[in-house]
């Protein structure tokens, strides 16, 4: 079924444009032009986040924080082996998936730790990346509540996810 969705949607949009007498090619080109302008305008924000994440990982800060916070994470039900993943996930998606791969290689894909890591990635988001991209375009400057609420939801999701992995 999913193989047909995109072609049907594509043909449906062209038929809609034809019925409404819209020049679909010109509209498509305008949209593509707007997308390029959007990429150019948000690129500095994305580059800043990527550089900051790379610096955190290379400097060893995330590993140090993971070792420092592992007793607290274990107390709230998150395996200490996943501390760095929980800390890094709000910043980067690709770095999180690299850590997930490391967990799979080290513990095996069917282990409790690997299941918890998969659930943590599934129930959380790259908060700072998303905030950077969306808030840079909406001109929102007051992030006092948005970021802490998103981080709290991410931690709560990790706790509940690990708990569910333990009982299932």
DSSP file (Angstrom, degrees, kcal/mol; ACC not computed):
  #  RESIDUE AA STRUCTURE BP1 BP2  ACC     N-H-->O    O-->H-N    N-H-->O    O-->H-N    TCO  KAPPA ALPHA  PHI   PSI    X-CA   Y-CA   Z-CA
    1    1 A X    >>        0   0    0      0, 0.0     3,-1.3     0, 0.0     4,-0.8   0.000 360.0 360.0 360.0 -42.0    0.0    0.0    0.0
    2    2 A X  H 3>  +     0   0    0      1,-0.3     4,-0.7     2,-0.2     3,-0.3   0.752 360.0  65.8 -67.2 -21.8    2.8    2.5    0.9
    3    3 A X  H 3> S+     0   0    0      1,-0.2     4,-0.5     2,-0.1    -1,-0.3   0.804 105.1  44.8 -65.9 -28.2    4.3    2.0   -2.5
    4    4 A X  H <> S+     0   0    0     -3,-1.3     4,-2.3     1,-0.1     5,-0.2   0.639  93.6  79.1 -91.5 -15.9    1.2    3.7   -4.1
    5    5 A X  H  X S+     0   0    0     -4,-0.8     4,-2.7    -3,-0.3     5,-0.2   0.938  94.1  45.3 -62.6 -49.8    0.8    6.6   -1.7
    6    6 A X  H  X S+     0   0    0     -4,-0.7     4,-2.7     2,-0.2     5,-0.2   0.935 115.4  45.1 -64.8 -47.9    3.5    8.9   -3.1
    7    7 A X  H  X S+     0   0    0     -4,-0.5     4,-2.7     2,-0.2     5,-0.2   0.914 115.2  48.8 -62.1 -39.5    2.5    8.4   -6.8
    8    8 A X  H  X S+     0   0    0     -4,-2.3     4,-2.7     2,-0.2    -2,-0.2   0.922 113.2  47.3 -64.8 -42.7   -1.2    8.8   -6.0
    9    9 A X  H  X S+     0   0    0     -4,-2.7     4,-2.4    -5,-0.2    -2,-0.2   0.918 113.0  49.1 -62.2 -44.1   -0.5   12.0   -4.0
   10   10 A X  H  X S+     0   0    0     -4,-2.7     4,-1.9     2,-0.2    -2,-0.2   0.938 114.9  42.8 -61.7 -49.5    1.8   13.3   -6.8
   11   11 A X  H  X S+     0   0    0     -4,-2.7     4,-2.5     1,-0.2    -1,-0.2   0.894 112.8  54.6 -65.2 -39.8   -0.8   12.7   -9.5
   12   12 A X  H  X S+     0   0    0     -4,-2.7     4,-2.5    -5,-0.2    -2,-0.2   0.896 107.5  49.6 -61.5 -40.9   -3.6   14.0   -7.3
   13   13 A X  H  X S+     0   0    0     -4,-2.4     4,-2.4     2,-0.2    -1,-0.2   0.904 111.5  48.4 -65.6 -40.9   -1.8   17.3   -6.7
   14   14 A X  H  X S+     0   0    0     -4,-1.9     4,-2.3     2,-0.2    -2,-0.2   0.898 112.3  49.1 -66.5 -39.0   -1.2   17.7  -10.4
   15   15 A X  H  X S+     0   0    0     -4,-2.5     4,-2.7     2,-0.2    -2,-0.2   0.912 110.7  50.6 -64.5 -41.7   -4.9   17.0  -11.2
   16   16 A X  H  X S+     0   0    0     -4,-2.5     4,-2.4     1,-0.2    -2,-0.2   0.922 111.7  47.9 -60.6 -44.2   -6.0   19.4   -8.5
   17   17 A X  H  <>S+     0   0    0     -4,-2.4     5,-3.5     2,-0.2     4,-0.3   0.881 111.7  50.1 -63.9 -38.5   -3.7   22.1  -10.0
   18   18 A X  H ><5S+     0   0    0     -4,-2.3     3,-0.7     3,-0.2    -2,-0.2   0.913 112.0  47.1 -65.9 -43.1   -5.1   21.3  -13.5
   19   19 A X  H 3<5S+     0   0    0     -4,-2.7    -2,-0.2     1,-0.2    -1,-0.2   0.899 115.7  44.6 -65.5 -41.0   -8.7   21.6  -12.3
   20   20 A X  T 3<5S-     0   0    0     -4,-2.4    -1,-0.2    -5,-0.2    -2,-0.2   0.427 113.7-120.0 -83.6   1.6   -8.0   24.9  -10.4
   21   21 A X  T < 5 +     0   0    0     -3,-0.7     2,-0.4    -4,-0.3    -3,-0.2   0.904  58.2 155.6  59.4  45.8   -6.0   26.1  -13.5
   22   22 A X      < -     0   0    0     -5,-3.5     2,-1.3    -6,-0.1    -1,-0.2  -0.864  51.4-122.6-102.0 134.6   -2.8   26.5  -11.5
   23   23 A X     >  -     0   0    0     -2,-0.4     4,-2.2     1,-0.2     5,-0.2  -0.641  30.4-171.1 -75.5  98.1    0.5   26.4  -13.3
   24   24 A X  H  > S+     0   0    0     -2,-1.3     4,-2.5     1,-0.2    -1,-0.2   0.846  78.2  54.7 -66.0 -35.2    2.0   23.5  -11.3
   25   25 A X  H  > S+     0   0    0      2,-0.2     4,-2.5     1,-0.2    -1,-0.2   0.946 110.6  44.5 -64.9 -47.3    5.5   23.8  -12.7
   26   26 A X  H  > S+     0   0    0      1,-0.2     4,-2.4     2,-0.2    -2,-0.2   0.895 114.0  50.7 -63.2 -39.5    5.8   27.5  -11.7
   27   27 A X  H  X S+     0   0    0     -4,-2.2     4,-2.2     2,-0.2    -1,-0.2   0.905 110.2  49.9 -63.9 -41.2    4.4   26.8   -8.3
   28   28 A X  H  X S+     0   0    0     -4,-2.5     4,-2.5     2,-0.2    -2,-0.2   0.915 110.4  49.7 -62.2 -43.8    6.8   24.0   -7.8
   29   29 A X  H  X S+     0   0    0     -4,-2.5     4,-2.5     2,-0.2    -2,-0.2   0.904 110.1  50.8 -63.6 -41.6    9.8   26.2   -8.9
   30   30 A X  H  X S+     0   0    0     -4,-2.4     4,-2.3     1,-0.2    -1,-0.2   0.909 111.1  49.0 -61.6 -41.3    8.6   28.9   -6.4
   31   31 A X  H  X S+     0   0    0     -4,-2.2     4,-2.0     2,-0.2    -2,-0.2   0.908 111.1  48.7 -64.4 -42.0    8.4   26.3   -3.6
   32   32 A X  H  X S+     0   0    0     -4,-2.5     4,-2.0     2,-0.2    -2,-0.2   0.891 110.7  51.4 -64.1 -39.7   11.9   25.0   -4.5
   33   33 A X  H  X S+     0   0    0     -4,-2.5     4,-2.0     1,-0.2    -2,-0.2   0.911 110.0  49.4 -63.1 -42.3   13.3   28.6   -4.5
   34   34 A X  H  X S+     0   0    0     -4,-2.3     4,-2.1     1,-0.2    -1,-0.2   0.860 108.4  53.9 -64.5 -35.4   11.7   29.2   -1.1
   35   35 A X  H  X S+     0   0    0     -4,-2.0     4,-2.4     2,-0.2    -1,-0.2   0.892 107.6  49.8 -66.4 -39.4   13.2   25.9    0.3
   36   36 A X  H  X S+     0   0    0     -4,-2.0     4,-2.3     2,-0.2    -2,-0.2   0.917 110.8  49.5 -65.5 -42.1   16.7   27.0   -0.8
   37   37 A X  H  X S+     0   0    0     -4,-2.0     4,-2.1     1,-0.2    -2,-0.2   0.893 110.7  51.3 -62.3 -39.1   16.2   30.4    0.9
   38   38 A X  H  X S+     0   0    0     -4,-2.1     4,-2.1     2,-0.2    -2,-0.2   0.922 109.5  49.2 -63.4 -44.9   15.1   28.6    4.0
   39   39 A X  H  X S+     0   0    0     -4,-2.4     4,-1.4     1,-0.2    -2,-0.2   0.917 111.6  49.1 -61.4 -43.7   18.1   26.3    4.0
   40   40 A X  H  X S+     0   0    0     -4,-2.3     4,-0.5     1,-0.2    -1,-0.2   0.886 112.0  49.1 -63.5 -38.5   20.5   29.3    3.6
   41   41 A X  H  < S+     0   0    0     -4,-2.1     4,-0.3     1,-0.2    -1,-0.2   0.830 117.8  37.8 -74.8 -30.6   18.8   31.2    6.4
   42   42 A X  H  X S+     0   0    0     -4,-2.1     4,-2.1     1,-0.2     3,-0.4   0.569  91.6  91.2 -96.6  -7.5   18.9   28.3    9.0
   43   43 A X  H  X S+     0   0    0     -4,-1.4     4,-3.0     1,-0.2     5,-0.3   0.894  82.8  53.7 -55.6 -45.3   22.3   26.9    8.0
   44   44 A X  H  X S+     0   0    0     -4,-0.5     4,-2.0     1,-0.2    -1,-0.2   0.891 109.8  48.9 -58.9 -37.1   24.3   29.0   10.6
   45   45 A X  H  > S+     0   0    0     -3,-0.4     4,-1.9    -4,-0.3    -1,-0.2   0.918 113.8  45.2 -67.0 -43.1   22.0   27.8   13.4
   46   46 A X  H  X S+     0   0    0     -4,-2.1     4,-2.5     1,-0.2    -2,-0.2   0.910 111.9  52.0 -66.9 -42.4   22.4   24.1   12.3
   47   47 A X  H  X S+     0   0    0     -4,-3.0     4,-2.5    -5,-0.2     5,-0.2   0.899 108.0  52.7 -60.7 -40.6   26.2   24.5   11.9
   48   48 A X  H  X S+     0   0    0     -4,-2.0     4,-2.3    -5,-0.3    -1,-0.2   0.925 110.8  46.0 -61.2 -46.0   26.5   26.0   15.4
   49   49 A X  H  X S+     0   0    0     -4,-1.9     4,-2.4     2,-0.2    -2,-0.2   0.924 113.2  49.7 -63.7 -44.4   24.7   23.1   17.0
   50   50 A X  H  X S+     0   0    0     -4,-2.5     4,-2.3     1,-0.2    -2,-0.2   0.904 112.3  47.2 -63.1 -41.9   26.7   20.5   15.0
   51   51 A X  H  X S+     0   0    0     -4,-2.5     4,-2.5     2,-0.2    -1,-0.2   0.914 111.5  51.1 -66.4 -42.4   30.0   22.1   15.9
   52   52 A X  H  X S+     0   0    0     -4,-2.3     4,-2.3    -5,-0.2    -2,-0.2   0.909 111.3  47.8 -62.0 -42.0   29.0   22.3   19.6
   53   53 A X  H  X S+     0   0    0     -4,-2.4     4,-2.3     2,-0.2     5,-0.2   0.926 111.6  50.0 -65.0 -44.4   28.0   18.7   19.7
   54   54 A X  H  X S+     0   0    0     -4,-2.3     4,-2.7     1,-0.2     5,-0.3   0.910 111.4  49.1 -60.8 -41.8   31.3   17.6   18.0
   55   55 A X  H  X S+     0   0    0     -4,-2.5     4,-2.2     1,-0.2     6,-0.3   0.895 109.6  51.9 -65.2 -39.6   33.3   19.7   20.5
   56   56 A X  H  X>S+     0   0    0     -4,-2.3     5,-1.2    -5,-0.2     6,-1.1   0.920 114.8  42.0 -62.0 -43.6   31.4   18.2   23.4
   57   57 A X  H ><5S+     0   0    0     -4,-2.3     3,-0.7     2,-0.2    -2,-0.2   0.937 116.3  46.5 -70.6 -46.6   32.1   14.6   22.3
   58   58 A X  H 3<5S+     0   0    0     -4,-2.7    -2,-0.2     1,-0.2    -1,-0.2   0.869 110.6  53.1 -65.8 -36.7   35.7   15.2   21.2
   59   59 A X  H 3<5S-     0   0    0     -4,-2.2    -1,-0.2    -5,-0.3    -2,-0.2   0.681 110.2-121.8 -73.6 -16.0   36.6   17.0   24.4
   60   60 A X  T <X5S+     0   0    0     -3,-0.7     4,-2.5    -4,-0.7     5,-0.2   0.537  74.0 128.2  88.4   6.4   35.2   14.1   26.5
   61   61 A X  H  ><S+     0   0    0     -5,-1.2     4,-2.9    -6,-0.3     5,-0.2   0.918  72.9  48.6 -63.2 -44.1   32.7   16.3   28.3
   62   62 A X  H  > S+     0   0    0     -6,-1.1     4,-2.2     1,-0.2    -1,-0.2   0.900 112.5  48.3 -65.5 -38.6   29.8   14.0   27.6
   63   63 A X  H  > S+     0   0    0     -7,-0.3     4,-2.1     2,-0.2    -1,-0.2   0.909 112.7  48.6 -66.3 -41.1   31.7   10.9   28.7
   64   64 A X  H  X S+     0   0    0     -4,-2.5     4,-2.3     2,-0.2    -2,-0.2   0.929 112.9  47.3 -63.5 -45.8   32.7   12.7   31.9
   65   65 A X  H  X S+     0   0    0     -4,-2.9     4,-2.8     1,-0.2    -2,-0.2   0.878 109.5  54.5 -63.5 -37.0   29.1   13.8   32.6
   66   66 A X  H  X S+     0   0    0     -4,-2.2     4,-1.1    -5,-0.2    -1,-0.2   0.919 110.8  44.8 -63.1 -43.1   27.9   10.3   31.9
   67   67 A X  H  < S+     0   0    0     -4,-2.1     4,-0.4     1,-0.2    -2,-0.2   0.885 115.4  48.7 -66.9 -38.1   30.3    8.9   34.5
   68   68 A X  H  < S+     0   0    0     -4,-2.3     3,-0.3     1,-0.2     4,-0.3   0.890 119.1  37.1 -68.3 -40.1   29.4   11.6   37.0
   69   69 A X  H  X S+     0   0    0     -4,-2.8     4,-2.6     1,-0.2     3,-0.3   0.483  87.3  97.4 -93.8  -3.6   25.6   11.2   36.5
   70   70 A X  H  X S+     0   0    0     -4,-1.1     4,-2.5     1,-0.2     5,-0.2   0.859  81.8  53.1 -59.3 -37.6   25.4    7.4   36.2
   71   71 A X  H  > S+     0   0    0     -4,-0.4     4,-1.9    -3,-0.3    -1,-0.2   0.913 111.7  46.8 -62.6 -38.6   24.6    6.8   39.8
   72   72 A X  H  > S+     0   0    0     -3,-0.3     4,-1.7    -4,-0.3    -2,-0.2   0.922 112.7  49.0 -66.3 -43.9   21.6    9.2   39.6
   73   73 A X  H  <>S+     0   0    0     -4,-2.6     5,-2.9     1,-0.2     4,-0.4   0.900 110.8  50.3 -63.0 -40.2   20.5    7.7   36.3
   74   74 A X  H ><5S+     0   0    0     -4,-2.5     3,-0.9    -5,-0.2    -1,-0.2   0.884 107.2  55.6 -64.9 -37.0   20.7    4.2   37.8
   75   75 A X  H 3<5S+     0   0    0     -4,-1.9    -1,-0.2     1,-0.2    -2,-0.2   0.857 109.2  45.8 -63.4 -36.2   18.6    5.5   40.8
   76   76 A X  T 3<5S-     0   0    0     -4,-1.7    -1,-0.2     2,-0.2    -2,-0.2   0.406 127.5 -96.2 -91.4   3.6   15.8    6.7   38.5
   77   77 A X  T < 5S+     0   0    0     -3,-0.9     2,-0.5    -4,-0.4    -3,-0.2   0.524  83.3 125.0 102.4   6.4   15.8    3.4   36.5
   78   78 A X      < -     0   0    0     -5,-2.9    -1,-0.3    -6,-0.2    -2,-0.2  -0.874  67.1-112.4 -99.0 125.8   18.0    4.2   33.5
   79   79 A X    >   -     0   0    0     -2,-0.5     3,-2.2     1,-0.2     4,-0.1  -0.279  20.6-128.0 -56.0 136.9   20.9    1.8   33.0
   80   80 A X  G >  S+     0   0    0      1,-0.3     3,-1.4     2,-0.2     4,-0.3   0.765 106.0  68.1 -59.8 -25.0   24.2    3.6   33.6
   81   81 A X  G 3  S+     0   0    0      1,-0.3    -1,-0.3     2,-0.1     4,-0.2   0.679  99.4  51.5 -66.9 -15.9   25.5    2.3   30.2
   82   82 A X  G <> S+     0   0    0     -3,-2.2     4,-2.5     1,-0.1    -1,-0.3   0.307  76.9 101.6-104.9   8.0   23.0    4.6   28.6
   83   83 A X  H <> S+     0   0    0     -3,-1.4     4,-2.4     1,-0.2     5,-0.2   0.925  83.0  48.5 -59.1 -46.5   23.9    7.8   30.4
   84   84 A X  H  > S+     0   0    0     -4,-0.3     4,-2.3     1,-0.2    -1,-0.2   0.886 111.1  51.8 -64.2 -36.8   25.9    9.2   27.5
   85   85 A X  H  > S+     0   0    0     -4,-0.2     4,-2.3     2,-0.2    -1,-0.2   0.929 110.5  47.4 -63.0 -45.5   23.0    8.4   25.1
   86   86 A X  H  X S+     0   0    0     -4,-2.5     4,-0.6     1,-0.2    -2,-0.2   0.880 115.4  46.3 -64.4 -37.7   20.4   10.2   27.2
   87   87 A X  H  < S+     0   0    0     -4,-2.4    -1,-0.2    -5,-0.2    -2,-0.2   0.856 117.8  41.5 -72.3 -34.8   22.7   13.2   27.6
   88   88 A X  H >X S+     0   0    0     -4,-2.3     4,-1.9    -5,-0.2     3,-1.8   0.776  95.5  78.5 -85.7 -27.3   23.6   13.4   23.9
   89   89 A X  H 3< S+     0   0    0     -4,-2.3    -1,-0.2     1,-0.3    -2,-0.1   0.847  87.5  56.9 -55.4 -41.6   20.1   12.7   22.4
   90   90 A X  T 3< S+     0   0    0     -4,-0.6    38,-2.7    36,-0.2    39,-0.7   0.706 114.7  40.8 -64.6 -14.9   18.7   16.2   22.9
   91   91 A X  T <4 S+     0   0    0     -3,-1.8     2,-0.4     1,-0.3    -2,-0.2   0.834 121.1  17.3 -99.9 -38.9   21.6   17.6   20.9
   92   92 A X     X  -     0   0    0     -4,-1.9     4,-0.7     1,-0.1    -1,-0.3  -0.995  40.7-165.6-145.8 137.7   22.1   15.3   17.9
   93   93 A X  H  > S+     0   0    0     -2,-0.4     4,-2.3     2,-0.2     5,-0.2   0.902  96.5  47.1 -82.9 -47.1   20.3   12.5   16.1
   94   94 A X  H  > S+     0   0    0      1,-0.2     4,-1.9     2,-0.2     5,-0.1   0.885 112.5  50.1 -66.5 -38.1   23.2   11.1   14.1
   95   95 A X  H  > S+     0   0    0      2,-0.2     4,-2.0     1,-0.2    -1,-0.2   0.875 110.1  52.0 -65.1 -36.2   25.4   11.0   17.2
   96   96 A X  H  X S+     0   0    0     -4,-0.7     4,-2.4     2,-0.2    -2,-0.2   0.901 108.9  49.2 -65.9 -41.3   22.7    9.2   19.1
   97   97 A X  H  X S+     0   0    0     -4,-2.3     4,-2.3     2,-0.2    -1,-0.2   0.848 108.3  53.9 -68.7 -32.6   22.3    6.6   16.4
   98   98 A X  H  X S+     0   0    0     -4,-1.9     4,-2.0     2,-0.2    -1,-0.2   0.916 110.5  46.9 -64.8 -41.9   26.1    6.1   16.4
   99   99 A X  H  X S+     0   0    0     -4,-2.0     4,-2.2     2,-0.2    -2,-0.2   0.887 109.6  54.0 -65.7 -37.8   25.9    5.5   20.2
  100  100 A X  H  X S+     0   0    0     -4,-2.4     4,-2.5     1,-0.2    -2,-0.2   0.911 107.3  50.9 -61.1 -42.5   22.9    3.1   19.6
  101  101 A X  H  X S+     0   0    0     -4,-2.3     4,-2.4     1,-0.2    -1,-0.2   0.911 108.6  51.6 -61.2 -42.1   25.0    1.2   17.2
  102  102 A X  H  X S+     0   0    0     -4,-2.0     4,-2.5     1,-0.2    -1,-0.2   0.894 109.5  50.3 -60.7 -40.1   27.8    0.9   19.8
  103  103 A X  H  X S+     0   0    0     -4,-2.2     4,-3.0     2,-0.2     5,-0.5   0.916 110.1  50.0 -64.6 -43.2   25.3   -0.4   22.3
  104  104 A X  H  X S+     0   0    0     -4,-2.5     4,-1.8     1,-0.2    -2,-0.2   0.912 113.3  46.0 -61.0 -42.9   24.1   -3.0   19.8
  105  105 A X  H  < S+     0   0    0     -4,-2.4    -2,-0.2    -5,-0.2    -1,-0.2   0.911 118.8  41.1 -67.1 -42.0   27.6   -4.1   19.1
  106  106 A X  H  < S+     0   0    0     -4,-2.5    -2,-0.2    -5,-0.2    -3,-0.2   0.904 132.2  19.2 -75.0 -42.5   28.6   -4.3   22.8
  107  107 A X  H  < S-     0   0    0     -4,-3.0    -3,-0.2    -5,-0.2    -2,-0.2   0.544 108.0-108.9-109.3  -9.7   25.5   -5.8   24.3
  108  108 A X    ><  -     0   0    0     -4,-1.8     3,-1.1    -5,-0.5     6,-0.3   0.152  30.7 -91.5  88.7 148.0   23.7   -7.4   21.4
  109  109 A X  T 3  S+     0   0    0      1,-0.2    -1,-0.1    -5,-0.1    -5,-0.1   0.704 121.6  50.3 -71.3 -19.2   20.5   -6.2   19.8
  110  110 A X  T 3  S+     0   0    0     -6,-0.1    -1,-0.2    -3,-0.1    -2,-0.1   0.370  85.5 111.7-100.2   5.2   18.1   -8.3   22.0
  111  111 A X  S <> S-     0   0    0     -3,-1.1     4,-2.4     1,-0.1     5,-0.2  -0.304  79.7-112.6 -77.3 163.0   19.6   -7.4   25.4
  112  112 A X  H  > S+     0   0    0      1,-0.2     4,-2.5     2,-0.2     5,-0.2   0.907 118.2  52.2 -58.2 -44.1   17.8   -5.3   28.0
  113  113 A X  H  > S+     0   0    0      1,-0.2     4,-2.5     2,-0.2    -1,-0.2   0.914 110.5  47.4 -61.4 -44.4   20.3   -2.4   27.5
  114  114 A X  H  > S+     0   0    0     -6,-0.3     4,-2.3     2,-0.2    -1,-0.2   0.887 111.3  50.3 -67.1 -39.3   19.8   -2.4   23.7
  115  115 A X  H  X S+     0   0    0     -4,-2.4     4,-2.4     2,-0.2    -1,-0.2   0.928 111.7  48.6 -64.0 -43.1   16.0   -2.5   24.1
  116  116 A X  H  X S+     0   0    0     -4,-2.5     4,-2.7     1,-0.2    -2,-0.2   0.920 110.7  50.9 -61.0 -43.4   16.2    0.5   26.5
  117  117 A X  H  X S+     0   0    0     -4,-2.5     4,-2.1     1,-0.2    -1,-0.2   0.901 110.3  49.5 -61.8 -40.7   18.5    2.4   24.1
  118  118 A X  H  X S+     0   0    0     -4,-2.3     4,-2.0     2,-0.2    -1,-0.2   0.911 112.3  47.3 -64.9 -42.2   16.0    1.8   21.3
  119  119 A X  H  X S+     0   0    0     -4,-2.4     4,-2.2     2,-0.2    -2,-0.2   0.901 109.3  54.1 -66.8 -40.0   13.1    3.0   23.3
  120  120 A X  H  < S+     0   0    0     -4,-2.7     4,-0.5     1,-0.2    -1,-0.2   0.919 111.2  45.4 -60.7 -43.6   15.0    6.1   24.5
  121  121 A X  H  < S+     0   0    0     -4,-2.1     3,-0.5     1,-0.2    -1,-0.2   0.864 114.9  49.1 -67.6 -33.7   15.7    7.0   20.9
  122  122 A X  H  < S+     0   0    0     -4,-2.0    -2,-0.2     1,-0.2    -1,-0.2   0.787 113.7  43.9 -75.5 -27.3   12.1    6.4   19.9
  123  123 A X  S  < S+     0   0    0     -4,-2.2     2,-0.3    -5,-0.1    -1,-0.2   0.354 110.1  60.5-101.6   7.0   10.6    8.4   22.7
  124  124 A X        -     0   0    0     -4,-0.5     2,-0.3    -3,-0.5    27,-0.1  -0.762  63.8-146.4-128.5 175.5   12.8   11.4   22.6
  125  125 A X        -     0   0    0     -2,-0.3     2,-1.9    25,-0.1     3,-0.2  -0.910  36.2 -98.0-137.6 161.2   13.8   14.1   20.1
  126  126 A X     >  -     0   0    0     -2,-0.3     4,-2.8     1,-0.2     5,-0.3  -0.614  50.2-178.2 -79.7  82.6   16.8   16.2   19.2
  127  127 A X  H  > S+     0   0    0     -2,-1.9     4,-2.9     1,-0.2     5,-0.2   0.877  72.4  44.0 -58.0 -49.3   15.4   19.0   21.3
  128  128 A X  H  > S+     0   0    0    -38,-2.7     4,-2.2     2,-0.2    -1,-0.2   0.863 114.6  50.2 -70.6 -34.2   18.1   21.6   20.8
  129  129 A X  H  > S+     0   0    0    -39,-0.7     4,-2.6     2,-0.2    -2,-0.2   0.950 114.3  44.0 -65.1 -49.0   18.3   20.9   17.0
  130  130 A X  H  X S+     0   0    0     -4,-2.8     4,-2.9     1,-0.2     5,-0.5   0.917 114.4  49.7 -63.0 -43.8   14.5   21.2   16.6
  131  131 A X  H  X S+     0   0    0     -4,-2.9     4,-1.9    -5,-0.3     5,-0.4   0.906 111.2  50.5 -62.3 -40.3   14.4   24.3   18.8
  132  132 A X  H  X S+     0   0    0     -4,-2.2     4,-1.2    -5,-0.2    -2,-0.2   0.945 116.0  40.4 -61.7 -48.7   17.2   25.9   16.8
  133  133 A X  H  X S+     0   0    0     -4,-2.6     4,-1.0     2,-0.2    -2,-0.2   0.963 123.8  35.6 -68.1 -52.1   15.5   25.2   13.4
  134  134 A X  H  X S+     0   0    0     -4,-2.9     4,-1.8     1,-0.2     3,-0.4   0.924 119.4  46.4 -72.7 -44.5   11.9   26.0   14.4
  135  135 A X  H  X>S+     0   0    0     -4,-1.9     5,-0.9    -5,-0.5     4,-0.8   0.790 107.0  59.3 -72.2 -24.7   12.5   28.9   16.8
  136  136 A X  H  <5S+     0   0    0     -4,-1.2    -1,-0.2    -5,-0.4    -2,-0.2   0.839 112.1  40.8 -69.1 -29.7   15.0   30.5   14.4
  137  137 A X  H  <5S+     0   0    0     -4,-1.0    -2,-0.2    -3,-0.4    -1,-0.2   0.756 116.0  47.5 -88.3 -26.3   12.3   30.7   11.8
  138  138 A X  H  <5S-     0   0    0     -4,-1.8    -2,-0.2    -5,-0.1    -1,-0.2   0.487 102.5-128.3 -93.2  -2.5    9.4   31.8   14.0
  139  139 A X  T  <5 +     0   0    0     -4,-0.8     2,-0.4     1,-0.2    -3,-0.2   0.733  49.9 160.4  62.5  24.6   11.5   34.5   15.8
  140  140 A X      < +     0   0    0     -5,-0.9    -1,-0.2    -6,-0.2    -2,-0.1  -0.653  11.6 169.7 -75.6 128.4   10.6   33.0   19.2
  141  141 A X        +     0   0    0     -2,-0.4     2,-1.2     1,-0.1    -1,-0.2   0.629  53.5  81.8-113.5 -22.2   13.1   34.3   21.7
  142  142 A X        +     0   0    0      1,-0.2     3,-0.3     2,-0.0     4,-0.3  -0.711  42.5 155.7 -92.9  93.0   11.6   33.3   25.0
  143  143 A X     >  +     0   0    0     -2,-1.2     4,-1.3     1,-0.2     5,-0.4   0.108  31.4 120.0-101.6  20.6   12.6   29.7   25.4
  144  144 A X  T  4 S+     0   0    0      1,-0.2     4,-0.4     2,-0.1    -1,-0.2   0.849  88.1  20.6 -56.3 -39.4   12.3   29.8   29.2
  145  145 A X  T  > S+     0   0    0     -3,-0.3     4,-2.1     2,-0.1     5,-0.3   0.770 115.4  64.8-102.2 -31.3    9.6   27.1   29.4
  146  146 A X  H  > S+     0   0    0     -4,-0.3     4,-2.2     2,-0.2     5,-0.2   0.943 105.1  41.8 -63.0 -51.7    9.9   25.2   26.0
  147  147 A X  H  X S+     0   0    0     -4,-1.3     4,-2.6     2,-0.2     5,-0.2   0.946 116.3  46.3 -66.7 -50.1   13.4   23.8   26.5
  148  148 A X  H  > S+     0   0    0     -5,-0.4     4,-2.5    -4,-0.4    -1,-0.2   0.899 114.2  49.4 -61.2 -37.8   13.1   22.7   30.2
  149  149 A X  H  X S+     0   0    0     -4,-2.1     4,-2.4     2,-0.2    -1,-0.2   0.920 112.1  48.1 -65.3 -42.2    9.7   21.1   29.5
  150  150 A X  H  X S+     0   0    0     -4,-2.2     4,-2.0    -5,-0.3    -2,-0.2   0.899 112.7  48.3 -65.1 -40.6   11.0   19.2   26.5
  151  151 A X  H  X S+     0   0    0     -4,-2.6     4,-2.4     2,-0.2    -2,-0.2   0.909 111.5  49.8 -65.7 -41.6   14.0   18.0   28.5
  152  152 A X  H  X S+     0   0    0     -4,-2.5     4,-2.6    -5,-0.2    -2,-0.2   0.910 111.0  49.5 -62.9 -41.7   11.8   16.9   31.4
  153  153 A X  H  X S+     0   0    0     -4,-2.4     4,-2.4     2,-0.2    -1,-0.2   0.873 110.0  51.9 -64.8 -36.3    9.6   15.0   28.9
  154  154 A X  H  X S+     0   0    0     -4,-2.0     4,-2.0     2,-0.2    -2,-0.2   0.926 112.1  44.5 -65.8 -45.0   12.6   13.4   27.4
  155  155 A X  H  X S+     0   0    0     -4,-2.4     4,-2.5     2,-0.2    -2,-0.2   0.918 113.6  50.7 -65.1 -43.2   13.9   12.2   30.8
  156  156 A X  H  X S+     0   0    0     -4,-2.6     4,-2.7     1,-0.2     5,-0.3   0.905 109.6  51.1 -61.7 -41.3   10.4   11.0   31.8
  157  157 A X  H  X S+     0   0    0     -4,-2.4     4,-2.6     1,-0.2    -1,-0.2   0.889 109.9  49.9 -62.1 -39.8   10.1    9.1   28.5
  158  158 A X  H  X S+     0   0    0     -4,-2.0     4,-2.4     2,-0.2    -2,-0.2   0.910 111.9  48.0 -65.2 -41.9   13.5    7.4   29.1
  159  159 A X  H  X S+     0   0    0     -4,-2.5     4,-2.2     2,-0.2    -2,-0.2   0.952 116.0  42.3 -63.8 -49.7   12.5    6.4   32.7
  160  160 A X  H  X S+     0   0    0     -4,-2.7     4,-2.6     1,-0.2    -2,-0.2   0.894 113.9  53.2 -65.9 -39.6    9.1    5.0   31.6
  161  161 A X  H  X S+     0   0    0     -4,-2.6     4,-2.2    -5,-0.3    -1,-0.2   0.916 110.5  46.0 -61.8 -44.0   10.6    3.3   28.6
  162  162 A X  H  X S+     0   0    0     -4,-2.4     4,-1.7     2,-0.2    -1,-0.2   0.879 111.9  52.3 -66.8 -37.3   13.3    1.6   30.7
  163  163 A X  H  X S+     0   0    0     -4,-2.2     4,-1.7    -5,-0.2    -2,-0.2   0.922 110.5  47.6 -62.9 -44.0   10.6    0.5   33.2
  164  164 A X  H  X S+     0   0    0     -4,-2.6     4,-1.5     1,-0.2    -2,-0.2   0.877 109.8  52.8 -65.8 -37.4    8.5   -0.9   30.4
  165  165 A X  H  < S+     0   0    0     -4,-2.2    -1,-0.2     1,-0.2    -2,-0.2   0.849 108.0  52.9 -65.1 -32.8   11.5   -2.8   29.0
  166  166 A X  H  < S+     0   0    0     -4,-1.7    -2,-0.2     1,-0.2    -1,-0.2   0.888 114.4  39.4 -69.5 -39.1   12.2   -4.2   32.4
  167  167 A X  H  <        0   0    0     -4,-1.7    -2,-0.2     1,-0.2    -1,-0.2   0.651 360.0 360.0 -88.9 -14.7    8.7   -5.6   32.9
  168  168 A X     <        0   0    0     -4,-1.5    -1,-0.2    -5,-0.2    -2,-0.2   0.454 360.0 360.0 -95.8 360.0    8.1   -6.8   29.3
